[in-house]
């Protein structure tokens, strides 16, 4: 335990002041630990937010693929309707107003379904981006709180140990 008088000397005390010196060191270590915990929480929050941002991009991409599929389905239905109308002998071109009307309705429904898929993707993406923003803010608040708490712990511990006089 020959190092205790040396540590005590660093804080202005002798061997008898070793307890207060160790208390001061403990306060500093505790404060640094509090700050490190805040840094870790902030880093974890940034990582989670980045994952949410990536998920938001994936939601938009998935909704775009869904929208394309909805439009393709509408085109296939219209093609089938036109083929059936032509095969029936009732006409399949612009001279057959009923089939034109049905195909227009089908195209409109396909477009509506595509727009609905896009809206859903954009809505989910916006929610994820909002969550990511909130998670980043929470991480910053944790970091700030830990820095303030850590320095407060250090100052309080150093003051109690008599380092400041």
C-alpha positions as CSV (number, residue, x, y, z in Angstrom):
1,X,0.0,0.0,0.0
2,X,3.0,2.3,-0.6
3,X,1.1,4.0,-3.4
4,X,-1.6,5.5,-1.0
5,X,0.7,8.2,0.5
6,X,1.7,9.1,-3.1
7,X,-1.9,9.5,-4.1
8,X,-2.6,11.4,-0.9
9,X,0.3,13.7,-1.7
10,X,-1.1,14.4,-5.2
11,X,-4.2,15.8,-3.5
12,X,-2.3,17.9,-1.0
13,X,-2.6,15.5,1.9
14,X,-0.3,13.1,3.7
15,X,-0.8,9.5,4.6
16,X,-3.6,10.5,6.9
17,X,-5.5,12.2,4.1
18,X,-5.5,9.0,2.0
19,X,-9.2,8.3,2.7
20,X,-10.2,11.7,1.3
21,X,-7.9,11.3,-1.6
22,X,-9.4,7.9,-2.4
23,X,-12.9,9.5,-2.1
24,X,-11.9,12.2,-4.6
25,X,-10.5,9.6,-7.0
26,X,-13.7,7.5,-6.6
27,X,-15.8,10.6,-7.4
28,X,-13.8,11.2,-10.5
29,X,-14.1,7.6,-11.6
30,X,-17.8,7.6,-10.9
31,X,-18.3,10.8,-12.9
32,X,-16.3,9.5,-15.8
33,X,-18.4,6.3,-15.7
34,X,-21.6,8.3,-15.7
35,X,-20.4,10.3,-18.8
36,X,-19.3,7.0,-20.5
37,X,-22.7,5.6,-19.9
38,X,-24.3,8.6,-21.6
39,X,-22.0,8.3,-24.5
40,X,-22.9,4.7,-24.9
41,X,-26.7,5.5,-24.7
42,X,-26.2,8.2,-27.3
43,X,-24.3,5.8,-29.7
44,X,-27.0,3.2,-29.2
45,X,-29.7,5.8,-30.0
46,X,-27.9,6.8,-33.2
47,X,-27.6,3.2,-34.3
48,X,-31.3,2.6,-33.7
49,X,-32.2,5.7,-35.5
50,X,-30.0,4.7,-38.5
51,X,-31.8,1.4,-38.6
52,X,-35.2,3.2,-38.5
53,X,-34.1,5.4,-41.4
54,X,-33.0,2.3,-43.4
55,X,-36.4,0.7,-42.7
56,X,-38.2,3.8,-43.9
57,X,-36.3,3.6,-47.2
58,X,-37.3,-0.1,-47.5
59,X,-41.0,0.7,-46.8
60,X,-41.0,3.3,-49.6
61,X,-39.3,0.8,-52.0
62,X,-41.7,-1.9,-51.1
63,X,-44.7,0.3,-51.6
64,X,-43.3,1.3,-55.0
65,X,-43.1,-2.4,-56.0
66,X,-46.6,-2.9,-54.7
67,X,-47.9,0.0,-56.8
68,X,-46.2,-1.3,-59.9
69,X,-47.8,-4.7,-59.3
70,X,-51.3,-3.1,-58.8
71,X,-50.9,-1.3,-62.1
72,X,-49.7,-4.4,-63.9
73,X,-52.7,-6.3,-62.6
74,X,-55.0,-3.6,-63.9
75,X,-53.3,-3.8,-67.4
76,X,-53.7,-7.6,-67.4
77,X,-57.3,-7.4,-66.4
78,X,-58.0,-4.9,-69.2
79,X,-56.1,-7.0,-71.7
80,X,-58.2,-10.0,-70.7
81,X,-61.4,-8.0,-70.9
82,X,-60.6,-6.8,-74.3
83,X,-59.7,-10.3,-75.5
84,X,-62.9,-11.7,-74.2
85,X,-65.0,-8.9,-75.7
86,X,-63.3,-9.5,-79.1
87,X,-63.8,-13.2,-78.9
88,X,-67.5,-12.7,-78.1
89,X,-68.0,-10.8,-81.3
90,X,-69.5,-7.8,-79.5
91,X,-66.6,-5.5,-80.3
92,X,-63.5,-4.7,-78.4
93,X,-62.3,-1.3,-79.7
94,X,-63.5,2.3,-79.3
95,X,-66.7,1.2,-81.2
96,X,-67.8,-0.7,-78.2
97,X,-68.6,1.8,-75.5
98,X,-69.4,-0.8,-72.8
99,X,-66.0,-2.4,-72.9
100,X,-64.2,1.0,-73.1
101,X,-66.2,2.0,-70.0
102,X,-65.3,-1.2,-68.1
103,X,-61.7,-0.9,-69.1
104,X,-61.6,2.7,-67.9
105,X,-63.1,1.7,-64.6
106,X,-60.6,-1.1,-64.2
107,X,-57.7,1.2,-65.0
108,X,-59.0,3.7,-62.5
109,X,-59.3,1.0,-59.8
110,X,-55.8,-0.2,-60.5
111,X,-54.4,3.3,-60.3
112,X,-56.4,3.9,-57.0
113,X,-54.9,0.7,-55.6
114,X,-51.4,1.7,-56.7
115,X,-51.8,5.1,-55.1
116,X,-53.1,3.5,-51.9
117,X,-50.0,1.2,-51.7
118,X,-47.7,4.2,-52.2
119,X,-49.6,6.2,-49.5
120,X,-49.2,3.3,-47.1
121,X,-45.5,3.1,-47.7
122,X,-44.9,6.8,-47.4
123,X,-47.0,6.9,-44.2
124,X,-45.0,4.1,-42.6
125,X,-41.7,5.7,-43.7
126,X,-42.7,9.0,-42.2
127,X,-43.6,7.3,-38.9
128,X,-40.2,5.6,-38.9
129,X,-38.4,8.8,-39.6
130,X,-40.3,10.5,-36.8
131,X,-39.3,7.7,-34.5
132,X,-35.7,8.0,-35.6
133,X,-35.7,11.7,-34.9
134,X,-37.1,11.1,-31.4
135,X,-34.6,8.4,-30.7
136,X,-31.7,10.7,-31.7
137,X,-33.1,13.5,-29.5
138,X,-33.4,11.0,-26.6
139,X,-29.8,9.9,-27.1
140,X,-28.6,13.5,-27.1
141,X,-30.6,14.2,-23.9
142,X,-29.1,11.1,-22.3
143,X,-25.6,12.3,-23.2
144,X,-26.2,15.8,-21.9
145,X,-27.7,14.5,-18.7
146,X,-24.8,12.2,-18.1
147,X,-22.3,14.9,-18.7
148,X,-24.0,17.2,-16.3
149,X,-24.5,14.5,-13.8
150,X,-21.0,13.2,-14.1
151,X,-19.4,16.6,-13.6
152,X,-21.8,17.2,-10.7
153,X,-20.8,13.9,-9.1
154,X,-17.1,14.7,-9.6
155,X,-17.4,18.3,-8.2
156,X,-19.5,17.1,-5.2
157,X,-17.1,14.3,-4.4
158,X,-14.0,16.4,-4.8
159,X,-15.6,19.1,-2.6
160,X,-16.5,16.6,0.1
161,X,-13.0,15.1,0.1
162,X,-11.4,18.5,0.7
163,X,-9.5,18.7,-2.6
164,X,-10.8,22.3,-3.1
165,X,-9.7,23.5,0.2
